[in-house]
Amino acid sequence: MHFSHLHLSYFIQALKELHFERNKIGDKGAQALGEVLQKNTRLTLLNLRYNQIGDKGAQALGELLQKNTTLTKLYLSVNQIGEKGAQALGEALQKNTTLKELWLVSNQIGDQGAQALGEVLQKNETLTELQLESNQIGDKGAQALGEFLKNNTTLKSLDLSNNQIGDKGAQALGEALQKNTTLTQLHLYNNSIGDQGAQALGEFLKNNTTFKELKLTSNQIGDIGAQALGEALQQNTTLKSLDLSNNQIGDIGAQALGEALQQNTTLKSLDLSNNQIGDKGAQALGEALQKNTTLTELHLYNNPIGDRGAQALGEVLKNNTTLDRLELYNNQIGDKGAQALGEALQKNTTLVRLYLSNNQIGDRGAQALGEALQKNTTLERLYLSNNQIGDKGAQALGKALQKNETLTELQLESNQIGDKGAQALGEFLQNNTTLKSLDLSNNQIRDIGAQALGEALQKNTTLTQLHLHNNSIGDIGAQALGEALQNNTTFKELNLTSNQIGDIGAQALGEALQKNTTLKWLDLSNNQIGDIGAQALGEGLQKNTTLDRLELFNNQIGDIGAQALGEALQKNTTLDRLELYNNQIGDKGAQALGEALQNNTTLIRLYLSNNQIGDQGAQALGEGLQKNTTLDRLELFNNQIGDIGAQALGEALQKNTTLDRLELYNNQIGDKGAQALGEALQNNTTLIRLYLSNNQIGDQGAQALGEALQKNTTLERLYLSNNQIGDKGAQALGKALQKNETLTKLYLCDNKIGDKGAQALGEALQKNKTLKELHLAHDQIGENGAQALGEALQKNRTLTELWLQSNQIGDKWKQYLQKISAKNTWLDICL
């Protein structure tokens, strides 16, 4: 984005909030903004996330902060600000007296930048929130921040997640928090603080009287660390939320936390998911909940607590009066455990959500839960997917729905429910007045079961979502559901993927669309509706005024069906997404859809991949794009559009102002087609992603695209893998990267790029400041190329991923690159 100072000045003076998120603003743009904003006396929020601002831009914004007296929120996450930029912002904050929130997530601040920001915390008296996630600050950075936190009296929220912080850094933060009296939230997930770090944090929690939220997910914490945190909870009187998921605390750690919960009177949310906790740990937590009167959420999924653990928790739920959310999916719970939980639900008066998916509760467990639901008056969501529940279990749950007055969501996906079970659920749905979402996907329901559900929908007035994908309802079942839709006035979402529905069933659903006034999403993918079915749906779309998403992929639809849908799009004013990939649509069908695009004003995404569209079809789609003003995504991969089709699409891109994603891989496109697309990119200002892998563009095509990239200011991702590109093509792309300021990902795998090409790309990386991922796997790069890339990486500070697998680099140069990767902690080199 390029700014005119004069225009900006007039535009900005009266604004209170300015959002430039997800643009291409670099240092120059940030400098222009900084200069203009120094005169603004009203702006309170400046959002510059997801741009390309580096140190110079941050320095300019720092100068702004020194003079500005109104800005309270500055969002700079996901840019390329390094240590110098962080230092400039830090110096500014020592003088600034208004800024309250500073977001710097996913930059390249490092430990020195963190030190500079830490100094701020000692003097600044206004900042309340500092987000530094994903910045490689390490222990030194954490130690610096800790040192200055000791005296800070304003900061309330600090996010240091994903920062390579170990026990030393955690210890420094713990020591600081023993003295700090204002911080309430600390996020440290995805670090490596271990038991020692957890012990240090536990020590501070014993005495701290202000802290409320601690997130320690994925930190290599074991039972010793959990014991320390447990001891802290016995004394702490302020912590509300503790997240210890994805660690290894085991039963011993769970027992320690359980003991703590018996005495703790403030904690409301405890997440112990994926922690190797067994039945003993669950029993300890259960005992704790009998005495605890404050915990409202307990997350225990992905632990092997089994039936005994579930029984212990069930016993507790009978008397507990605070817990409203219990997550137990994937916990090896069988029918006995479910029975215990069911008995608990009959007495419990607070639980709102119960997650039991991916266990083995079977029919007996479902029956117990069904009986419970007849008496329970609080549960709103019950998740039972993948639990070996059959018809008997479904019948019990159905019976419960007749009496239950609170349940709004029931998930029964991936069980063994057949027609009898579906009939029972349908029968009771006729009278139910609360359930809004029912998921019966991947069961064994056939037409009889679908008929019962259809009859229910004609009377039911609350259900809005029904998922039936991967069953076998067939045409008869689809007809029953279609009849229901003609009369139902609340239903919004119907998923019938993979149900053996043919044209007759589609005709019934098409007729329903003509009358229905509420349905928003219809998924008929992976059936056999064919042209006749597509025609019926097309007729439905011409009159329908509510459907916004229609999925018809893998349905044996040919040109005639596509023509009918194209005619519908010319009249329909609501559909914004149409999925037609994996059909047999040829040029005639594509021509009809292209004509529709010229007039349609609502469609946003069109999926036509893996059909039989050739150059003529592509030409028609191109003509459509020249006039269309709404489509932002067109998928055409796995067709046969060739050079002529690519040329037509290229011409369209020169005029189109909305398309931001075009997928053309595996389309027999050669250098001429690539040249046309390259010419388009020189003028196009909206396309963000271009997929051209698995074609034959060669060096000449790559050269044309390289020339385009020198001028293009919007493209972020370019996919050119498996395209017969050699050194000359790579050299052209390297030359482009020296000037291009927007591309973040370049895929060149499976080509013929050798040392000369790699050297050119290396030279580019020394100057380029935006590319984050470079994929060169399965090329022909040798030692000289590896050396050139390595030299570049010693200067480049923006690339985060370099893929070099299956080249001819040799062990010596692999080690060389590995050392660079170890030094550049933000960089991942795949060898």
C-alpha positions in Angstrom: 0.0 0.0 0.0 1.4 3.4 -0.9 0.3 6.5 1.0 -0.1 10.1 -0.1 0.8 12.3 2.9 -1.7 14.9 1.8 -4.6 12.5 1.4 -3.7 10.7 4.7 -3.6 14.0 6.6 -7.1 15.0 5.5 -8.4 11.5 6.0 -7.0 10.9 9.5 -7.4 14.1 11.4 -11.0 13.3 12.6 -10.6 9.6 13.2 -10.8 7.8 16.5 -9.9 4.3 15.2 -7.8 3.4 12.2 -7.7 -0.2 11.0 -5.2 -1.3 8.3 -5.0 -4.9 9.2 -3.9 -7.4 6.5 -2.5 -5.0 4.0 0.9 -4.6 2.5 2.1 -1.7 4.6 5.9 -1.6 4.9 8.3 0.7 6.6 7.6 3.6 4.2 3.8 3.3 4.9 4.4 3.2 8.6 6.7 6.2 8.4 4.0 8.1 6.6 1.4 7.1 9.1 3.7 8.1 11.9 4.3 11.6 10.5 0.6 12.3 9.9 -0.6 10.9 13.2 1.6 13.2 15.2 -0.9 15.9 14.4 -4.0 13.8 15.2 -5.6 14.6 18.5 -8.5 12.1 18.5 -7.1 8.7 17.5 -7.3 6.1 20.2 -6.8 2.8 18.3 -4.3 2.0 15.5 -4.5 -1.6 14.1 -1.5 -2.6 11.8 -1.6 -6.3 12.3 -0.5 -8.6 9.4 1.5 -6.1 7.5 5.2 -5.9 6.5 6.5 -3.3 9.0 10.1 -3.7 10.0 12.4 -1.8 12.3 12.4 1.5 10.5 8.6 1.5 10.5 8.5 0.7 14.2 11.0 3.5 14.8 8.7 5.9 13.1 5.8 4.7 15.2 7.9 5.0 18.2 8.5 8.7 17.4 4.8 9.1 17.1 4.2 7.6 20.5 6.6 10.0 22.1 4.4 12.9 21.0 0.9 11.5 20.7 -1.4 12.0 23.7 -4.5 10.1 22.7 -3.6 6.6 21.4 -4.5 3.9 23.9 -4.2 0.7 21.6 -1.5 -0.1 19.2 -1.7 -3.5 17.4 1.5 -4.5 15.5 1.3 -8.3 15.6 2.6 -10.4 12.6 5.0 -7.9 11.1 8.8 -8.0 10.9 9.8 -5.9 13.8 13.2 -6.9 15.2 15.3 -5.8 18.2 15.9 -2.2 16.9 12.2 -1.7 16.3 11.3 -3.0 19.8 13.9 -0.8 21.3 12.4 2.2 19.6 9.0 1.4 20.9 10.4 0.8 24.3 12.1 4.2 24.4 8.8 5.8 23.3 6.8 4.1 26.0 9.1 5.6 28.6 7.7 9.0 27.6 4.2 8.1 26.4 1.4 8.7 28.9 -1.6 7.2 27.2 -1.0 3.8 25.6 -2.6 0.9 27.4 -2.4 -2.0 25.0 0.6 -3.0 22.8 0.4 -6.2 20.7 3.7 -7.5 19.1 2.8 -11.1 18.5 4.9 -13.0 15.9 7.6 -10.5 15.2 11.4 -11.0 15.6 12.0 -9.2 18.8 14.5 -11.5 20.5 15.9 -11.2 24.0 17.5 -7.7 23.4 14.2 -6.4 22.2 12.5 -7.9 25.3 15.1 -6.2 27.5 14.3 -2.8 25.9 10.6 -3.4 26.5 11.3 -4.6 30.0 13.0 -1.2 30.8 9.7 0.4 29.8 7.8 -1.5 32.4 9.9 0.1 35.1 9.0 3.7 34.1 5.8 3.5 32.1 2.6 4.2 34.1 -0.1 3.4 31.6 0.5 0.1 29.8 -1.9 -2.6 31.0 -1.5 -5.3 28.3 1.6 -6.5 26.5 1.4 -9.4 24.0 4.8 -10.9 23.0 3.8 -14.4 21.9 6.1 -16.0 19.3 9.1 -13.7 19.4 12.1 -15.9 20.4 12.8 -13.9 23.6 14.2 -16.9 25.5 15.4 -17.0 29.1 17.4 -13.7 28.9 14.4 -11.8 27.6 12.1 -13.3 30.2 14.7 -12.5 32.9 14.8 -8.9 31.8 11.0 -8.6 31.7 10.9 -10.2 35.2 13.4 -7.7 36.6 11.3 -4.8 35.6 8.0 -6.3 36.5 9.0 -6.2 40.1 8.4 -2.4 40.2 5.7 -2.0 37.6 2.3 -0.9 38.9 0.1 -0.9 35.8 0.5 -4.0 33.6 -2.3 -6.5 34.0 -1.8 -8.9 31.1 1.4 -10.4 29.7 1.6 -13.0 27.0 4.9 -14.7 26.5 3.7 -17.9 24.9 5.8 -19.8 22.3 9.0 -18.0 23.2 11.7 -20.7 24.0 11.5 -19.8 27.7 13.0 -22.4 30.0 13.2 -22.8 33.8 15.5 -19.9 34.3 13.2 -17.5 32.6 10.2 -18.9 34.5 12.1 -18.5 37.8 12.8 -14.9 37.0 9.2 -14.3 36.3 8.1 -16.1 39.4 10.4 -13.9 41.6 9.1 -10.8 40.0 5.5 -11.8 40.6 6.2 -12.2 44.3 6.6 -8.4 44.4 4.3 -7.3 41.6 0.8 -6.4 42.7 -1.0 -5.6 39.5 -0.5 -8.4 36.9 -3.5 -10.6 36.6 -2.9 -12.7 33.5 0.3 -14.6 32.4 0.3 -16.8 29.3 3.4 -19.1 29.0 2.1 -21.9 26.8 4.4 -23.7 24.4 7.6 -23.0 26.3 9.9 -25.4 28.2 9.7 -24.2 31.8 9.6 -27.8 33.2 9.2 -28.7 36.9 11.7 -26.1 38.2 9.9 -23.3 36.4 6.5 -24.5 37.6 7.9 -24.6 41.2 9.0 -21.0 40.9 5.6 -20.0 39.6 4.0 -21.9 42.4 6.1 -20.1 45.0 4.8 -16.7 43.8 1.2 -17.9 43.7 1.4 -18.6 47.5 1.8 -15.0 48.3 0.4 -13.1 45.4 -3.0 -11.5 46.0 -3.9 -10.1 42.5 -3.2 -12.9 40.0 -6.2 -14.5 38.2 -5.1 -16.5 35.1 -2.1 -18.7 34.4 -1.7 -20.6 31.2 1.0 -23.3 31.1 0.0 -25.6 28.3 2.8 -27.7 26.7 5.6 -26.9 29.1 7.1 -30.3 30.0 5.7 -30.1 33.5 5.6 -33.3 35.5 4.3 -34.4 38.9 6.8 -32.4 40.8 5.8 -29.1 39.1 2.1 -30.0 39.6 2.7 -30.7 43.3 4.2 -27.2 43.7 1.3 -25.6 41.9 -1.1 -27.7 44.1 0.6 -26.4 47.3 0.2 -22.9 45.9 -3.5 -23.3 45.3 -4.0 -24.2 48.9 -2.8 -20.8 49.9 -3.7 -18.7 46.9 -7.0 -16.7 47.1 -7.2 -15.0 43.7 -6.5 -17.4 40.8 -9.5 -18.1 38.6 -8.1 -20.1 35.7 -5.2 -22.6 35.5 -4.4 -24.4 32.2 -1.9 -27.3 32.5 -3.0 -29.2 29.4 -0.4 -31.2 27.3 2.0 -31.8 30.1 2.9 -35.0 32.0 1.6 -34.5 35.5 0.2 -38.0 35.9 -1.8 -39.4 38.8 0.6 -38.0 41.4 0.3 -34.5 40.0 -3.5 -34.8 39.8 -3.7 -36.0 43.3 -1.7 -33.0 44.5 -4.1 -30.7 42.6 -7.0 -32.6 44.0 -5.9 -32.0 47.6 -5.5 -28.3 46.7 -9.0 -28.0 45.3 -10.4 -29.2 48.6 -9.2 -26.1 50.3 -9.1 -23.6 47.4 -12.0 -21.2 47.2 -11.4 -19.2 44.1 -10.4 -21.4 41.1 -13.2 -21.7 38.5 -11.5 -23.4 35.5 -8.9 -26.2 35.5 -7.6 -27.8 32.3 -5.7 -31.0 32.8 -6.3 -32.5 29.3 -3.7 -34.8 27.9 -1.7 -35.4 31.0 -1.4 -39.2 31.5 -3.9 -39.1 34.4 -5.5 -42.4 35.3 -8.3 -43.5 37.5 -6.4 -42.7 40.7 -5.9 -39.1 39.6 -9.5 -38.8 38.6 -10.6 -40.3 41.9 -8.5 -37.6 43.7 -10.1 -34.9 41.7 -13.5 -36.3 42.4 -12.9 -36.3 46.1 -11.9 -32.7 45.8 -15.0 -31.7 44.0 -17.1 -33.0 46.9 -15.7 -30.2 49.0 -14.8 -27.6 46.4 -17.5 -24.9 45.9 -16.1 -22.7 43.2 -14.8 -24.8 40.2 -17.1 -24.5 37.2 -15.0 -26.1 34.4 -13.0 -29.3 34.5 -11.2 -30.4 31.3 -9.9 -34.0 31.5 -10.0 -35.2 27.9 -7.3 -37.5 26.5 -6.5 -39.1 29.8 -7.0 -42.8 30.6 -9.3 -42.4 33.6 -11.5 -45.3 32.6 -14.7 -46.4 34.4 -13.3 -46.1 37.8 -12.4 -42.5 37.2 -15.8 -41.8 35.7 -17.5 -43.4 38.6 -15.6 -41.2 41.0 -16.5 -38.1 39.1 -20.1 -39.3 38.9 -20.3 -39.7 42.6 -19.2 -36.2 43.0 -21.6 -34.7 40.5 -24.5 -35.9 42.6 -23.8 -33.3 45.3 -21.6 -30.7 43.5 -23.4 -27.5 43.0 -21.0 -25.4 40.9 -19.5 -27.4 38.0 -21.2 -26.6 34.7 -18.8 -28.0 32.1 -17.1 -31.4 32.2 -14.9 -32.6 29.3 -14.3 -36.4 29.3 -13.9 -37.3 25.6 -11.3 -40.0 24.7 -11.0 -41.3 28.3 -11.6 -45.0 27.9 -14.9 -44.8 29.7 -17.3 -47.7 29.2 -20.9 -48.4 30.1 -20.2 -48.6 33.9 -18.7 -45.2 33.9 -21.5 -43.8 31.8 -24.1 -45.4 34.2 -22.4 -43.6 37.1 -22.5 -40.3 35.3 -26.1 -40.9 34.4 -27.0 -41.5 38.0 -25.3 -38.3 38.8 -27.2 -36.3 36.2 -30.5 -37.3 37.8 -29.5 -35.4 40.9 -27.1 -32.8 39.6 -28.6 -29.3 39.1 -25.7 -27.3 37.6 -23.9 -29.2 34.7 -24.6 -27.6 31.4 -22.1 -29.3 29.0 -21.0 -32.9 29.1 -18.4 -34.2 26.6 -18.2 -38.0 26.3 -17.2 -38.5 22.7 -14.6 -41.2 21.7 -15.3 -43.5 24.6 -17.0 -47.0 24.7 -20.2 -46.4 26.6 -22.4 -48.5 24.3 -26.2 -49.0 24.6 -26.2 -49.5 28.3 -24.3 -46.3 28.9 -26.6 -44.5 26.5 -29.7 -45.9 28.3 -28.4 -44.7 31.6 -27.8 -41.2 30.2 -31.3 -41.3 28.6 -32.9 -42.1 31.9 -31.0 -39.2 33.4 -32.1 -36.8 30.8 -35.7 -37.5 31.6 -35.1 -36.0 35.1 -32.2 -33.6 34.6 -33.2 -29.9 34.3 -29.9 -28.2 33.4 -27.9 -30.1 30.8 -27.9 -28.2 27.4 -25.2 -30.0 25.4 -24.4 -33.7 25.3 -21.6 -35.1 23.1 -21.7 -38.9 22.5 -20.0 -39.3 19.1 -18.0 -42.5 18.5 -19.3 -44.5 21.4 -20.6 -47.8 20.0 -24.2 -46.8 20.6 -26.8 -48.8 18.7 -30.6 -48.7 18.3 -31.4 -49.4 21.9 -29.2 -46.6 23.2 -30.8 -44.2 20.6 -34.3 -45.3 21.6 -33.5 -44.5 25.2 -32.1 -41.1 24.2 -35.1 -40.5 22.0 -37.5 -41.2 24.9 -35.6 -38.7 26.9 -36.1 -36.0 24.3 -39.8 -36.3 24.8 -39.6 -35.2 28.4 -36.4 -33.2 28.5 -36.8 -29.5 28.3 -33.3 -28.2 28.4 -31.1 -30.1 25.9 -30.3 -28.0 22.8 -27.5 -30.0 21.2 -27.0 -33.8 20.9 -24.1 -35.3 19.0 -24.4 -39.0 18.1 -22.0 -39.1 15.1 -20.1 -42.4 14.3 -22.1 -44.8 16.3 -24.2 -47.8 15.1 -27.6 -46.3 15.1 -29.9 -47.8 12.5 -33.5 -47.2 11.4 -35.1 -48.2 14.7 -32.9 -45.8 16.5 -33.6 -43.0 14.0 -37.4 -43.8 14.3 -37.3 -43.4 18.0 -35.4 -40.1 17.8 -37.8 -38.9 15.1 -40.9 -39.9 17.1 -39.8 -38.0 20.1 -38.6 -35.0 18.1 -42.2 -34.4 17.1 -42.9 -33.1 20.6 -39.5 -31.8 21.7 -39.4 -28.0 22.0 -35.7 -27.3 22.9 -33.3 -29.4 20.7 -31.6 -27.2 18.0 -28.8 -29.4 16.7 -28.8 -33.2 16.1 -25.8 -35.0 14.5 -26.4 -38.5 13.3 -23.6 -38.7 10.8 -21.8 -41.9 10.0 -24.4 -44.3 11.4 -26.5 -47.0 9.7 -29.6 -45.1 9.0 -31.6 -46.0 5.8 -34.8 -44.7 4.2 -37.1 -45.8 7.0 -35.1 -43.9 9.6 -35.0 -40.8 7.3 -38.7 -41.0 6.8 -39.2 -40.9 10.5 -36.9 -37.9 10.9 -38.7 -36.2 8.0 -42.1 -36.7 9.7 -40.7 -35.2 12.8 -39.4 -32.1 11.0 -42.9 -31.4 9.7 -44.1 -30.9 13.3 -40.9 -29.9 15.1 -40.5 -26.1 15.5 -37.0 -25.8 17.1 -34.5 -28.0 15.3 -32.2 -25.9 13.1 -29.4 -28.3 12.2 -29.5 -32.0 11.1 -26.4 -33.8 10.0 -26.9 -37.2 8.3 -23.8 -37.6 6.2 -22.4 -41.1 5.6 -25.7 -43.0 6.0 -27.8 -44.7 3.3 -31.1 -42.8 3.2 -31.4 -43.0 -0.6 -34.1 -41.4 -2.7 -37.0 -42.4 -0.4 -35.3 -40.8 2.6 -34.5 -37.7 0.6 -38.1 -37.4 -0.5 -39.3 -37.6 3.0 -36.9 -34.8 4.1 -37.8 -32.8 1.1 -41.5 -32.9 2.0 -40.6 -31.8 5.5 -38.7 -28.8 4.2 -41.7 -27.6 2.3 -43.6 -27.1 5.6 -40.8 -26.6 8.2 -40.2 -22.9 9.0 -37.2 -23.1 11.4 -34.7 -25.4 9.8 -31.4 -23.9 8.5 -28.7 -26.6 7.9 -29.1 -30.1 6.3 -26.1 -32.3 5.6 -26.8 -35.3 3.4 -23.3 -36.1 2.0 -22.7 -39.7 1.0 -26.2 -41.1 1.2 -26.9 -42.9 -2.1 -29.3 -40.1 -3.2 -30.1 -40.1 -6.9 -32.0 -37.8 -9.2 -35.4 -38.6 -7.7 -34.3 -37.6 -4.2 -32.7 -34.4 -5.6 -35.9 -33.6 -7.4 -37.8 -33.7 -4.1 -35.2 -31.5 -2.5 -35.4 -29.1 -5.4 -39.1 -28.8 -5.1 -38.6 -28.1 -1.4 -36.2 -25.3 -2.2 -38.9 -23.6 -4.2 -41.1 -23.3 -1.1 -38.7 -23.3 1.9 -37.9 -19.9 3.3 -35.3 -20.8 6.0 -32.7 -23.3 4.8 -29.2 -21.7 4.5 -26.9 -24.7 3.8 -27.6 -27.9 1.8 -24.9 -30.4 1.4 -25.6 -33.2 -1.2 -22.0 -34.1 -2.0 -20.9 -37.6 -2.9 -24.2 -38.8 -4.1 -25.5 -39.7 -7.6 -27.9 -36.9 -8.5 -26.6 -36.5 -12.0 -27.9 -34.0 -14.6 -31.6 -34.5 -13.8 -31.1 -33.9 -10.1 -29.0 -30.8 -10.8 -31.7 -29.5 -13.1 -34.3 -29.9 -10.4 -32.0 -28.1 -7.9 -31.4 -25.4 -10.4 -35.2 -24.8 -10.8 -35.4 -24.7 -7.0 -32.6 -22.0 -6.8 -34.4 -19.8 -9.3 -37.2 -19.3 -6.7 -35.4 -19.8 -3.5 -34.5 -16.7 -1.5 -32.6 -18.0 1.5 -30.0 -20.7 0.6 -26.5 -19.3 0.6 -24.4 -22.5 0.4 -24.9 -25.5 -1.9 -22.4 -28.4 -2.1 -22.7 -30.8 -5.0 -19.2 -32.2 -5.5 -18.8 -35.8 -6.8 -22.3 -36.2 -8.1 -21.9 -37.3 -11.8 -23.2 -33.9 -13.0 -22.4 -33.1 -16.6 -22.9 -30.1 -18.9 -26.7 -30.3 -18.9 -26.8 -30.1 -15.1 -24.2 -27.3 -15.0 -26.2 -25.3 -17.6 -29.3 -25.6 -15.4 -27.3 -24.3 -12.4 -25.9 -21.5 -14.5 -29.4 -20.4 -15.5 -30.3 -20.5 -11.8 -27.4 -18.3 -10.9 -28.6 -15.6 -13.2 -31.8 -15.2 -11.2 -30.8 -16.3 -7.7 -29.8 -13.5 -5.3 -28.7 -15.3 -2.2 -26.3 -18.2 -3.0 -22.7 -17.2 -2.2 -21.0 -20.6 -2.4 -21.4 -23.4 -5.0 -19.2 -26.5 -4.9 -19.2 -28.6 -8.1 -15.7 -30.2 -8.1 -15.3 -33.9 -9.0 -18.1 -34.0 -11.6 -18.1 -34.3 -15.4 -18.7 -30.7 -16.4 -17.2 -29.9 -19.7 -16.8 -26.7 -21.8 -20.6 -26.3 -22.4 -21.3 -26.4 -18.7 -18.5 -24.0 -17.9 -19.8 -21.7 -20.6 -23.1 -21.6 -18.9 -21.5 -20.9 -15.5 -19.4 -18.2 -17.1 -22.4 -16.5 -18.6 -24.0 -16.6 -15.1 -21.0 -14.9 -13.6 -21.5 -11.9 -15.8 -24.8 -11.1 -14.2 -24.7 -12.8 -10.8 -24.0 -10.4 -7.9 -23.9 -12.7 -4.8 -21.7 -15.7 -5.6 -18.4 -15.4 -3.7 -16.8 -18.9 -4.2 -17.0 -21.3 -7.1 -15.4 -24.7 -7.0 -15.0 -26.5 -10.4 -11.8 -28.5 -9.9 -11.5 -32.1 -11.3 -14.0 -31.7 -14.1 -13.4 -31.9 -17.8 -13.2 -28.2 -18.6 -11.0 -27.2 -21.5 -9.8 -24.0 -23.1 -13.3 -23.0 -24.3 -14.8 -23.4 -20.9 -12.0 -21.4 -19.4 -12.5 -18.7 -21.9 -16.1 -18.4 -21.0 -15.2 -18.3 -17.3 -12.7 -15.6 -18.1 -15.3 -13.5 -19.8 -17.5 -13.9 -16.8 -14.7 -12.7 -14.5 -14.2 -9.6 -16.5 -17.7 -8.4 -15.6 -18.2 -10.1 -12.3 -17.8 -8.0 -9.2 -18.3 -10.5 -6.3 -16.4 -13.7 -6.8 -13.2 -13.9 -4.7 -12.2 -17.6 -5.2 -12.2 -19.8 -8.3 -10.9 -23.3 -8.1 -10.1 -25.0 -11.5 -7.4 -27.5 -10.7 -7.3 -30.9 -12.5 -8.9 -29.7 -15.7 -7.5 -29.3 -19.2 -7.6 -25.5 -19.8 -4.1 -25.3 -21.4 -2.4 -22.2 -22.6 -5.5 -20.8 -24.4 -7.6 -21.1 -21.2 -4.8 -19.6 -19.1 -4.5 -16.7 -21.6 -8.3 -16.0 -21.3 -8.1 -16.0 -17.5 -5.1 -13.8 -17.6 -7.0 -11.2 -19.7 -9.8 -11.5 -17.1 -7.4 -10.8 -14.2 -6.3 -7.5 -15.8 -9.9 -6.2 -15.4 -11.3 -8.2 -12.4 -11.2 -6.4 -9.1 -12.4 -9.0 -6.6 -10.8 -12.4 -7.2 -8.1 -13.0 -4.6 -7.5 -16.8 -5.1 -7.1 -18.7 -8.3 -6.2 -22.4 -8.4 -5.0 -23.7 -11.7 -2.6 -26.5 -10.8 -2.5 -29.6 -13.1 -4.0 -27.9 -16.1 -1.5 -28.5 -19.0 -0.5 -24.9 -18.9 2.8 -24.1 -20.7 5.0 -21.0 -21.0 2.5 -19.1 -23.1 -0.2 -19.5 -20.6 2.2 -18.5 -17.8 3.3 -15.4 -19.8 -0.3 -14.3 -20.1 -0.8 -14.7 -16.3 2.4 -12.8 -15.7 1.2 -9.9 -17.8 -2.0 -9.9 -15.8 -0.2 -9.8 -12.5 1.6 -6.7 -13.5 -1.8 -4.9 -13.6 -3.9 -6.9 -11.1 -4.3 -5.5 -7.6 -6.4 -8.1 -5.8 -5.0 -11.6 -6.4 -3.4 -12.9 -3.2 -2.8 -16.6 -4.1 -2.0 -18.2 -7.4 -1.7 -22.0 -7.7 0.2 -23.2 -10.8 1.9 -26.3 -9.6 2.0 -29.5 -11.8 2.0 -27.6 -15.1 4.7 -27.2 -17.8 5.5 -23.5 -17.6 9.3 -24.0 -17.8 11.9 -21.3 -17.6 10.2 -18.9 -20.0 7.0 -19.1 -18.0 8.9 -18.5 -14.8 10.7 -15.6 -16.3 7.4 -14.0 -17.2 6.1 -14.5 -13.7 9.3 -13.1 -12.3 8.9 -9.9 -14.4 5.4 -9.6 -13.1 6.5 -10.0 -9.4 8.8 -7.0 -9.8 5.7 -4.8 -10.3 2.9 -6.7 -8.5 2.0 -5.3 -5.1 -0.6 -7.8 -3.8 0.4 -11.5 -4.5 1.4 -13.3 -1.3 1.6 -16.9 -2.3 2.8 -18.4 -5.6 2.8 -22.2 -6.1 5.1 -23.3 -9.0 6.2 -26.8 -7.9 6.7 -29.5 -10.6 6.9 -27.1 -13.5 10.2 -28.0 -15.3 11.7 -24.8 -14.1 15.5 -24.7 -14.2 18.3 -22.2 -13.3 17.2 -19.5 -15.7 13.7 -19.5 -14.3 15.0 -19.4 -10.8 17.3 -16.6 -11.6 14.3 -14.6 -12.9 12.3 -15.3 -9.8 15.4 -14.4 -7.6 15.7 -11.0 -9.4 12.0 -10.4 -8.7 12.4 -11.2 -5.0 14.9 -8.4 -4.7 12.2 -5.9 -5.6 9.0 -7.6 -4.6 7.6 -6.5 -1.2 4.5 -8.7 -0.8 5.3 -12.3 -1.5 5.5 -14.4 1.6 5.5 -18.0 0.3 7.1 -19.4 -2.9 6.9 -23.1 -3.8 9.5 -24.4 -6.3 9.7 -28.0 -5.3 10.2 -30.8 -7.8 11.8 -28.6 -10.5 15.3 -28.6 -12.1 16.8 -25.8 -10.1 20.6 -26.3 -9.6 23.3 -24.3 -8.0 23.0 -21.2 -10.3 19.3 -20.9 -9.5 19.9 -21.4 -5.8 22.7 -18.7 -5.9 20.2 -16.3 -7.5 17.6 -17.0 -4.9 20.3 -16.6 -2.2 21.2 -13.2 -3.5 17.6 -12.2 -3.4 17.2 -13.4 0.2 19.9 -11.0 1.3 17.7 -8.1 0.2 14.2 -9.4 0.5 12.3 -8.5 3.7 8.9 -10.2 3.2 9.4 -13.9 2.1 8.7 -16.3 5.0 8.7 -19.7 3.2 10.8 -20.9 0.4 10.2 -24.5 -0.8 13.0 -26.0 -2.9 12.7 -29.7 -2.0 13.4 -32.3 -4.7 15.4 -30.0 -6.9 19.1 -30.4 -8.1 20.8 -28.0 -5.7 24.4 -28.9 -4.7 27.1 -27.6 -2.4 27.6 -24.2 -4.1 23.9 -23.5 -4.0 23.7 -24.6 -0.4 26.6 -22.3 0.4 24.9 -19.3 -1.3 21.7 -19.9 0.5 23.5 -20.2 3.8 25.3 -16.9 3.3 22.0 -15.3 2.6 20.4 -16.7 5.7 23.1 -15.1 7.9 21.7 -11.7 6.8 18.1 -12.4 6.2 15.8 -12.1 9.2 12.4 -12.7 7.8 12.5 -16.3 6.3 11.1 -18.8 8.7 11.0 -21.9 6.6 13.4 -23.3 4.0 12.7 -26.7 2.5 15.7 -28.4 0.9 15.0 -32.1 1.2 16.1 -34.5 -1.5 18.7 -32.3 -3.2 22.5 -33.0 -3.6 23.8 -30.9 -0.8 26.1 -33.4 1.1 26.6 -33.8 4.8 29.2 -31.0 5.1 26.8 -28.4 3.8 23.9 -29.9 5.6 25.7 -29.4 8.9 26.6 -25.8 7.8 22.9 -25.0 7.3 21.9 -26.8 10.5 24.3 -24.5 12.4 22.7 -21.4 10.8 19.2 -22.7 11.7 20.3 -23.3 15.3 21.6 -19.7 15.5 18.6 -18.2 13.8 16.0 -19.5 16.2 13.1 -18.2 14.1 14.3 -20.3 11.1 13.4 -23.9 10.4 15.5 -25.6 7.6 14.2 -28.9 6.4 16.9 -31.1 5.1 
